[in-house]
Amino acid sequence: MNRLLNRSNAGFALMALVLGLLLLQDWWGRSPPTETIGYGEFQKLVRDKALTSVVIGREHVTGTFKEERSGKKRFVAVRVEPEIARDLDAAGVPYSGEVESSVVPMLVSWVLPVAFFFGIWFVLSRRMAKQLGGQGGLMSIGKSKAKVYVQTDTKVTFADVAGVDEAKAELEEIVGFLKDPKAYGRLGARMPKGVLLVGPPGTGKTLLAKAVAGEAGVPFFSISGSEFVEMFVGVGAARVRDLFEQARGTAPCIIFIDELDALGRARASAQGMSGGHDEKEQTLNQLLAELDGFDPSSGIVLVGATNRPEILDAALLRAGRFDRQVLVDRPDRVGREQILKVHAPKVTLAPDLKLGDIAALTPGFTGADLANLVNEAALAATRRSSEHVEGVDFTVAIERIVAGLERKNRLLNPREREIVAHHEMGHAIVAAALPGTDEVHKISIIPRGIGALGYTIQRPTEDRYLMTRSELENKMAMLLGGRAAEELIYGHHSTGASDDLAKVTDIARNMVTRYGMAPAELGPVTYESEPSSFLGQPMGTRRLYAEATARDIDVAVRTLVEAQFGRARKVLSDNRPLLERSAQTLLASETLAGAELEAILAEVLPKRAVPEASAAV
């Protein structure tokens, strides 16, 4: 911004200089020793033959006297129209022309248009400078837009990062290199050039990079991959050069490129197509050259982050550029509890609240999700005028995040409410009857979100990373419990089970095509389709098996789904009185949770068994 203002001031100074020269020229043309005389006097001097020479211009007449007059040899007179001069001479009236200043016409015809266009340029430059974050305007289009953070600006250390202990351990070594490179290099080891943080969105990749800079106390350059690419070819490459030039001047430091896939996507030549020379490829080539060019001993570490490592260019991922790939995955139950402990001090929690119970209710939540959960729970407690944030507030927040906002203005007719109540109780009773399923935490028939007319929340007892065939089948039976309850009570189906059927079909198809849980005739073979592309763009999937095999897969998927639907229907048929009674209770209260729900499902738990499947696969 300072450079832009300096250029603007220089432009104004140049305009003032030009205007001053024009005024000086205008003044010099009318300054001594030239005498200004009237046109009538000029005609009298002509008649008296008192002039040596005369120069006639469009507006002025200039010349020299035969003899000096008052020390002046030259004269200038403003011309008067000949007709007017003859009439005035005939009438004996003295007359002279008026000398008009040329400054005003000059300003109107030349200076003002230039000033107008310069003002437009200045306003556009200021606006572009604001859009570029104060890093320059039209004249600094090739400059890097990286925001530089020093230790006092990041204010983030490893104490602010939780739930990713393995990733922290990997990055602590980078901190050691930055703090004391000689101690780590005593056996010949060098600092890793690049570290790639890979993980789903919201897991804390940017926070980890800031924590490394905060722990090491070094400057932190932060830029997004998309900020390198502009409409002008070559600008991205220039910004890469400028970024590394800035980093060399402040080493040791950390360069953090977020959303690296926007910059480092695989080039067309890597997919069998001829390579082009577009802006992204030039920018990526410049980044590769910079990574090869800088010396690790200079103390520069490049940290990249992406949630799509599979689309990155192979040349970017090789050793010597990004030496390490650090997985920043979704936290487990212990990790979620640690993250909640980081965010909990920001709100007033109830003394008896156990964060471990909240962590158990949030499988699959990332660090960003948990931070949002704590804030939503605090808002829920504020809405009900509570002095503390309690467990019920976290339950409300989880429901709002997972299922959407309550839609109490969506009024269901009595028939629809009955169907929804039996549907949700069907899920809950089947889940309670089958072993290996998660505990039912809450049931509600209050519509939420876009299409949810009711919901059943389960609380996992532990995080699972491996599931057996029987557990997958039990999960399918639980999902089909709602449709089975509708068929058992009403003798027909509704559209309310559409989402359940989609999830069940997906599980069954994965069992057949990915997990090798197919019939004997299909064998322990995976039948996944590979994505197809044209010119580097995804164009659907390409099947790698025959048409007859596709038919066998469809039959196996349908058989699996029908078998689990039969199991769910049998469980509900054995517990039909409980289904009808509990559905009426749910209709009356709209929500079942806690001791009331436990009392209802306790009638099913003693009967818990694994009914035989109606059809074997």
N, C-alpha and C positions, 0 to 999 in steps of 0.2 A: 504494500500500500504506500510506503514511503517513496519507493521508486516511482510509482504512478504519480504521486503528488509532485515530486521533483520534476518529472517530465511536463506536467501541467504548468508549473510555475515557469519553466524554461520557455514554454510556448507563449505564455502571456508576455514574458519579457521580450521575446522576439517580435511579437506584434507591436508592443510599445516602441521598440527601436525603429521599426519600419515607419510607423506613424510619425515619430519624431523627425526622421529623415525627410519625409514628405513635407512636413510643416517647415522644416529648415530650408528646404529647397524653395518653397513658396515665399518664405520671408526673404531669402537671399535675392530672389528675382526682383523684389521691390525695395531693396535696402539701398542706402547711400553707397556710392556717390551719384546715384541716379535720381533726377528731380522729376517729380510727378507734376505735369502741367495740364491745364484744361484743353479740350479739343479746339475751342475757339481761339485760345492763345496759340495753339499749334498752327492753325490756319493763318493767323496774323504773321507768325514767324516765317511761314512759307512765302507769304506775299512779300515780306521784307527781305527775303533771301538771306535769313540769319542762320540757316541750317546747313551743315556739311553733308550729312547722309541721313536717309530715312529708311526704316524697315517696317513694312506694313503687314500686320498680322490679322487674324480673324477677329480679335477683340481689342488688341492694343496696337499702338504705333510707337516705335522706338527709333531713336537716332541720336546724333551728336550736334552740339552747338558749334558755330564757327569760333565763338569766343566763350570762355567759361563764364557761367553765371552763378555767383555765390559759391565759387569753388567747385562747381559741378560741370562736367563736360557732357554727360549723357542725360537723356530725358525719356520719359514714358508718358503717353497720353492714351486715354480710353477712347476708342472710336465711337462716333455718333453717326447715325444714319444720314447719308448725304442730303436727302430731301428735307429732313428736319434741320440740318445745319444751314441750308440755303434759306429756309424760311426764317430761322433765327437771325441770320446775318442781315437779311432784308429788313427785319424789324428792329435791328440794332440791340438785340437782347444778348447779354453775355451768357455763355453756357459752357458746360464741361461734362464729361462722362464720369459716372460713378464706378470706382474700382470695387468689383465684387470679389469677396474672398472665395478661393477655390477649395477651402478646407471642407465645408459642408457637402458640396457635391462629391468630393473625393471620399468622404466618410460614407455617404449614402450608396455610392456606386461601387466601391471596392472594399473598404475596410469592414463595413457592417456585414456583408455576406460572408467574408472570411471568418469574422468573429462568430457568426451564427453557426457555421459548420464546425468550427472548433469547439463551441459549446456543446453541440450534439455529441461530438467525439468524446468530450470529457465526461458527459453524463453516462454514456454507454460504457465507458471504461470503469467508472465508479460502480455501476450496477454489476458488471462482470466481476469486478474485484470482490464484491460482496458474495456473489454466487460461488466464487472460488475460495471462499473462506479467508479472504484477506491476503491471498498469496500473490496477487498481481492481477493485471487486467489484460487488455488486448496485446500489449507488448511483452507479456510474460507467459505466453501460451505454452511454451515448452518447459516451464518450471515445474518442479515437483510440488504436489499439494499435500505432502505429508505433514501431519501435525506433530510437532516435537514436544514430548513430555520429558521432564526431568524428574528426579526422584521425588521432589516435593509436590509435583503435579500428579503423579500416579496415585500416591497414597494407598497403594495396595501391596500387601506382602502375602506370603504363603499362609499366614494366619487367617486371611480373609477367604481362602480357598479350602473347601472341604468336599469330601466324597470322591475324590480322585487321587487317592494316595499314591498309586503306581505312577501316574503322570507327574505328580509332584516330585517323586524320587528321581525320575529321569531328568527333570529340569533343574534339580538342586545341583547336579554336576555342572550344568552350564553356568550357574551362579558362581560355583567355585572357580571355574576357568576365568570368568570375568573379574573376579576379585583378586585372584592370585595365579596368573597364568604360568609363572615360573615354577611354582610348586607342583602343578599338574603336568607340566612339561618336562620334569627332571628326567623321565625315562624315555623321552622322545615323543610323547603323545602330543597331539595337536587338538585345538579346539574344533568341535564340529562346525562346519560352515553353515549348515541349515538344519532346522528342526521343523518337521511338518506335524501339526496338531490335527488329528483326524477324529471326527465324532459327529453325532447328530447335533442339530441346532439347539442352542440353549444349554449345552453341557459345561460351558465355562472356558472355552478356548481363548477368547480375548482376555478374560480375567487372569488366566494363567500366564499369558505373555506379559501383562502389566505387572504381575507379581514377580516374575523373573527380573524385570527392570527395577522394581522397587527393592527387592532383596539385594541386588548387586549394586544399586545406587548409580546406575548409568543412564544416559539419555535414552529415550524411547521414541522411535520414529514409527508412527502409525498411519497406514494408508490402506484403502480398499483396492482390490484388484481392478474393479470397474473404473476407478478414477484415473487409471493410466490411459484409457482408450478414449479418444476424441474423434471428431469428424474429420480432422486433418491427418493424413498419413504422415507418419514420422514423429508426431507429437508424443505418443506413448513411449517410444524409444528414447526420446530426449528427456522425458521425465524420469525414466529409469536411470539414465546417466546422471541426472541432477541429484536424484535421491542418494545414490551411492557416493557421489562427490560430497554431499553434505555429511553423510555418515563418516567418511574418511576424515573429515575435518573435526569431528567430535568423538572419534574412537577413544576408548571402547564404548560401544553402544549396541542397541538392539533395533533391528528393522523388523517391523511386524506388518505383514501383508494379509489382510483379512479377505475372505472369499477368493482364495487363490485360483479357484476354478474359472473365474471370470477372465483371468489373464492367462492361465496356463493350460487351457483346454487343448486336447490332443489335436495336432495339426492335420490337415487333410491328407498329407502325404503318408501319415501313419496308418491311414485306412485304405491304402491302395490307390488314392486319387493323386493327381499331379498337384504339387504344392503351389500356392499362390503367393502374392506379395501384399496381402492386405495389412491393415493396421495392427490387428491382433498378432499376426505372425511376426511382424517386425518387432513388436514390443516384447514378445516371448523370446525371440532370438537375442535381443539386447540383454534381457534378464539372464539368459544362459551364459552369455559372454561375460557379464559382470560377476556372476557366481564363479566362473573359472578364473577371473582376473584378480580378485582380492585375496590378500594373504590372511589366513586365519590368525596369524600371530598379531595382526593389527587390532584384534579385539572386536571385530564386527561379527555379530551373529544374526542370521536371517531366520525369522520365525514365521512360518506360513500356517494358515488355518483353512480348512475346507471340510464340508460334509459330503463331498462327492469325489473321493480320491480315484474312483474308477475311470473318470473321464480326463484325468490329468495326463499331460504328455510324458511319455516314457523317458525322454531326455531330461526332463525336470526332476524326475524321481531317482535318478541313478545316484550311486555313491559318489561323493565329491561335490555334490550340489546340495541335496537334502540328505544328509548322512543318517538322520534318525527320523523315524515315524513314530509318534507317540499317540496312542489311542486314548481319547478322552470320552469314555462311554457313559451311558446312563448309570447313575449311582444305584448300588444295592440298598437293602433296608438299613444297614448300619450307616452307609454313606448318606442316605436321605436324612437320617436322624442327625448326623453331624451338620449337614447343611441347614436344617431347621434350627439347630443351636446357634449358627452364625447369624441367622435373620431374626430369631426370637427376641433378642434384647432390644430390637427396634420397636416392639409393641409391648403392651402390658398383659402378660399371660396370667391365667388363674393359677394359684399356688399348687393345686392338685392335678394340673394338666400334665400328662405324660406324652412327650414328643415321640416316644417310641411307638405309641398307638397311632399317632398321626402318620408316622412313616410307614406303618403297615398298611394304611389305607391308600397309599399313593404309589403303587408299583408302576414303573415306567415313567415317572415324573423326572424331569431334568432339574438342574439347579435353578434355571430361570422360572420353570413352572412352580417350584417350591417357594421362591421369593414372591411370586405373584399370589400363591396360595396364602401365605402369611398376611399379605396386604388385604386380600379379599376377606379373610377371617376377621381382621381388625375392622374392616368396613361393616361386616355383618354384625359384629358386637356393638359398633357405634349406632347402627340403625335401631337396634333394640334397647338402646340406652343402658348398656351394661357397663360396669366398672372394670371388667376383665374380659379377655378373649378366652372363651371356653371351648371345650371339645365340640359342642353343638355348632359353634360358629365355624369350626374347621370342616365339619360335615356339610354345612350349607355351602361353604366355599368350594369344596370338592365337587358337590353336585352341580354347582354353577359352572365350574370349569369343564367337567366331563359331559354333562347332559345339557347345559345351557340354562338360560334364565327361565324362572317359573312364569308360566303364561296362565294366570288365574282368570284372565278375561276370556280364555277359550272355554266356552261352556259346552260340555258333552251332554247329549241326551241320556236319560236313565239306562237305555239299552246299551249304548256305547260304554258307559261307565261300568256296567256289569261285565261286559266282555273283557274290558281292560283289567278289571279286578281278578277275574278267573285266570286270565292270561298271565299276569304277574305272579299270582299265587302258584300257578303251574310251574313256573321257573323255580320258585323257592322250595316247593315240596320235592321236586326231582333232585335239586341240588342237595337237600338235606338227606335224601334217601340213598344217594350213591356215594361210595367212599372215594376219597381223593379229590373231591371238589372243594372249592373255597367256601368258607362260612358266609352265609347270607347276613349282611349287616343292616340293610334297610330296604323297604319296599314302599313305593308311592304310586298313586294314580293321578298325580298332579301333572299336567302336560308341561314339558320343558322343551326349549330349543325349537327347531323347525318342525320336526315330525314325531318326536317322542311323546306318546300319550301316557306313558307310565314307564317305570324303570325299577330294576332290582340291582342293588349294589352288593357286591361280594367283597369280603375282606380276606386277602390271601394270608395264610399263616407264615409263609416264607417265600423268598424269591426263588423262582424255578428257572433253571437254564436247560433242563432236559425233561422230556415227557415221554412216558411209555404209551404203547398203543391203547391199553385199557384206560389210561387217564384221558387221552384224546377222545376216546369213545364216550366216556362219562361227560366230558365237556360238551360234546355234540348232543347227547341226550338232554342235558340241562338246557341248552339253547332251544331245543325242540319242545321243551315242556310247556311253553305257552301255547303253541299250535295244538299240541295234544290235548290240553285242557279245553280249548275251544271246541275241538271235535267231540270230546267226551260229554261235555255239558250241553252243547247246542246242536251237535250233529253236522256242523258245517265249519268252514274256515273264514277268516277275515284277512284284510290286508295288513293287519298289525304285526304279522310275523315276517314281513319282507326282509327286514334287517337281520333277523335270526337266521332265515334261510340262506342269506348271502354268506354269513359267517360260517354256517355249517358246511355249505358247499365248498367253501374255500379250504376248510380243515380237511374234508374228505379228499379233495383233489390233491392237496399237498401230501396226504398220506399215501396216495397211489403213485403220484408222479415224482415226488421228491424224497420221501422217507423209506421207500422200498417196502411199504406195508400193503402190497397189492396181492391179488390171488396168485396161485402157483403158475398159471399159464402166462402171466406177465413177468414173473421172476423178480429177483432183487436188482432191478434196473431203474435208473431215473429217466423220466420222460419229459424233462423240462424243455421248453421252447427257447431258442436263443433270439435276442432282439435283432431285427434287420434294420438296415439304414441305407440311405441314398444320399450321396454327397455329404456324408457326415451327419445327416439328420435322421432321427428315429422314425421308422416307418412301420411300426407294429412288431409282430413276432413271426419267426419262421419255424415251422414244425419240423422236427427231426425224426419222425417216425411215420409208419405207413398208415393208410386210411383204416385198415382193419384193426391196427393197434389202437387208434383213436377211438374206435367203437368199443373195444374192450375196456378202455379207460373210462369212458362214459358209463358203461354198464357197472363197473366196479364202484364208481363214485355214487351212482344212484342206489346200489345195493347197500353200501355203507350207511347212507342217510336213512334209507327205509328201515334198516335194522335198528338204528338208534331211536328212530321215531316210535318203533314198536316197544322198545324198552321204556321210554318216557310214558307212553300211554298205559303200559301195564302198572307202573308205579302209581300213576294217578288213579287208575281204576281200583287198585287196592286201598287207596286212601281217599276215595271220593267223598265220604261224609266230611272229612277234615277239609278237603278242597272247598266244598260248598259253604261250610261254616266259616272258614277263615276268609273267604271272599266277601261274605257279608260283613265281617268285622272290618275288613279293609275299606269297603264301601262307606261304612259309617265314619271311620276316622281319617280316611284318605292316605294316611301314612302309618306304617308299622315299623317299629325299631325297638331296640333295647330289650327289656324284660318281657314285654308283651309279645314281641316276635319270637323270642326264645321259648316262651311257654307254648306257642302254637307249634313250632317245629320240633319241640321235645317229643311230641307224640309220634313223629316219624323216625327219630333217631334210634329207638330200640329195634325197629324193624329194618335198619340199614342192612342192605345186602346187595349182591350183584346179580340181578335177574339175568337169566340166560337170554342172549340175543335172539331175536326172532328169525334172523337169517345170518348165516356165517359167510364170511368173505374169504 
